[in-house]
Amino acid sequence: VQLQASGGGLVQAGGSLRLSCVASGNIFSINVMGWYRRAPGKQRELVASIPSWGKTNYADSVKGRFTISRDAAKNTVYLQMNSLKPEDTAIYHCMVTAGRSNFEYWGQGTQVTVSS
């Protein structure tokens, strides 16, 4: 199973980026798809998640600015990031849980840098 993230880059404060992550390989019954980030000198934190059955979940710091969505047919999760701030600068990783055991799969990360 591989998770391939894309869409990161350098943007000015107030700008937008859209991240994508495709899950491929022998993966069945995806449960939750999500995005985490790790900023320099900080712990990894959940940005947003979207389960197959219910409500999306967002970190307080991104509510109203970021939107997570998924295309189940394509095993793809997206993160639309608007009104970006310098404090959003981090490496963003996608994560997927699958199967009855909710096994976690992680992508390699994509760098997002927001300049002031």
C-alpha positions as CSV (number, residue, x, y, z in Angstrom):
1,V,0.0,0.0,0.0
2,Q,1.3,3.4,-0.9
3,L,0.0,6.9,-0.2
4,Q,1.2,9.5,-2.6
5,A,0.7,13.1,-1.5
6,S,1.0,16.1,-3.8
7,G,0.1,19.8,-4.0
8,G,2.5,21.4,-1.5
9,G,4.6,24.4,-2.2
10,L,5.4,28.0,-1.3
11,V,2.6,30.5,-1.1
12,Q,2.2,33.9,0.4
13,A,0.1,34.5,3.5
14,G,-3.6,34.7,2.5
15,G,-3.1,32.4,-0.4
16,S,-4.4,28.9,-1.1
17,L,-3.2,25.4,-1.8
18,R,-4.9,22.1,-2.5
19,L,-3.3,18.9,-1.3
20,S,-4.1,15.5,-2.8
21,C,-3.3,12.1,-1.5
22,V,-4.0,8.9,-3.5
23,A,-4.0,5.5,-1.8
24,S,-2.9,2.6,-4.1
25,G,-2.1,-1.0,-3.8
26,N,-3.8,-3.8,-1.9
27,I,-6.0,-1.7,0.3
28,F,-9.5,-2.6,1.2
29,S,-12.3,-1.0,3.3
30,I,-10.8,2.4,3.9
31,N,-12.3,3.8,7.1
32,V,-10.8,7.2,7.8
33,M,-8.7,9.4,5.6
34,G,-6.9,12.4,7.1
35,W,-4.1,14.9,7.1
36,Y,-1.6,15.6,9.8
37,R,1.2,18.1,9.9
38,R,4.5,18.6,11.7
39,A,6.0,22.0,12.0
40,P,9.6,22.5,12.9
41,G,10.2,22.0,16.6
42,K,6.6,20.9,17.2
43,Q,4.8,17.7,17.6
44,R,2.7,16.2,14.8
45,E,-0.9,17.3,15.0
46,L,-4.1,16.3,13.3
47,V,-5.3,18.8,10.8
48,A,-8.5,17.2,9.5
49,S,-10.0,13.8,9.1
50,I,-13.0,12.4,7.2
51,P,-14.4,9.0,8.0
52,S,-16.3,6.9,5.4
53,W,-19.4,7.0,7.6
54,G,-19.7,10.5,9.2
55,K,-18.7,13.9,10.1
56,T,-15.5,15.6,9.3
57,N,-13.1,16.7,12.0
58,Y,-10.9,19.8,12.1
59,A,-8.2,21.2,14.3
60,D,-9.5,24.4,15.8
61,S,-6.6,26.3,14.2
62,V,-7.9,25.5,10.7
63,K,-11.6,25.6,11.1
64,G,-13.3,27.9,8.5
65,R,-10.1,27.9,6.4
66,F,-9.4,24.3,5.4
67,T,-11.8,21.8,3.9
68,I,-11.2,18.1,3.7
69,S,-13.0,15.9,1.1
70,R,-12.6,12.5,-0.3
71,D,-13.3,10.6,-3.5
72,A,-14.0,7.0,-2.5
73,A,-14.0,5.7,-6.0
74,K,-10.4,7.0,-6.5
75,N,-9.2,6.3,-2.9
76,T,-8.2,10.0,-2.8
77,V,-8.4,12.6,-0.1
78,Y,-8.1,16.3,-0.6
79,L,-7.3,19.2,1.6
80,Q,-8.3,22.6,0.3
81,M,-6.4,25.2,2.3
82,N,-7.5,28.9,2.1
83,S,-6.4,32.0,3.9
84,L,-3.1,30.4,4.7
85,K,-1.0,31.8,7.5
86,P,2.8,31.5,8.2
87,E,1.9,29.2,11.2
88,D,0.5,26.7,8.7
89,T,4.0,26.0,7.5
90,A,4.8,22.4,8.0
91,I,5.2,19.0,6.4
92,Y,1.7,17.6,5.7
93,H,1.2,13.9,5.8
94,C,-1.8,12.0,4.7
95,M,-3.0,9.0,6.7
96,V,-5.5,6.3,6.0
97,T,-7.0,3.6,8.3
98,A,-8.4,0.5,6.7
99,G,-9.8,-2.9,7.5
100,R,-11.3,-4.3,10.7
101,S,-8.1,-3.6,12.6
102,N,-8.0,0.1,11.5
103,F,-4.4,-0.4,10.3
104,E,-2.7,3.0,9.7
105,Y,-1.0,3.8,6.5
106,W,1.1,7.0,6.1
107,G,2.3,9.0,3.2
108,Q,5.7,10.5,2.8
109,G,4.6,14.1,3.3
110,T,4.5,17.2,1.3
111,Q,6.0,20.5,2.3
112,V,3.8,23.6,2.7
113,T,5.6,26.9,3.3
114,V,3.6,30.1,3.9
115,S,5.6,33.3,3.7
116,S,4.6,36.5,5.5
